Amino acid sequence: MKKIAILSLAAAGLLAACSPESYESAPVTVDTPQGPVVCQLYTKNLLDWDRSISRPSTVSVEDADTICKNEGVRQQQS
């Protein structure tokens, strides 16, 4: 029983360490002609996770996510 508990705790710790939340930056706001898009960016090596967390109703989720991925690339190159 002890072995199962220890393995469960180890697995939970490993999953927490690999979760996107552990790599998040502070939210970043990108001004667009349609209004501000708020992005959740991650470390500079994990651009695939970059996504929008707030957007104007006139901007689709896909477009907002693209804006955020582009911002991640911009920050990576700076």
Protein Blocks (a to p, Z undefined) as FASTA:
>chain_A
ZZmmmmmmmmmmmmmmmpmklmpccddddddfkbccddddddfklmmlgccfbdcfkbcf
klmmmmmmmmmmmmmmZZ
